């Protein structure tokens, strides 16, 4: 499986948190719609940056300086489309980015890049960056 690292390079090795995920147009549209909100996109990017350990809801709220009710509302939407998961650890609620879903969405968007074009610049650039 291919995924993208922080430098936008395509890598052939799949990290431990990357699992194959089936994607369809409805799922992709729902995830893109959820990420189309600036607050949700900021929350999601913060969780992606946090890595596998995720962030406690309280720390996420402090980091983003948003009211708890607003954070709860946006997290609910991200959880519904499976971009974020939550796990209770004693009294702490931990939020994590779902990397398999993220990579599934990225793969779905890039899967057929230049499929019907000859000499596509995008596929040439991806090959050059990976080298």
Secondary structure by P-SEA (a helix, b strand, c coil): cccccccccccccccccccbbbbcaaaaaaaaaaaccaaaaaaaaaaaaaccccccaaaaaaaacccaaaaaaaaaaaaaaccbbbbbcccbbbbbbaaaaaaaaaaaaaccccccccccaaaaaaaaaac
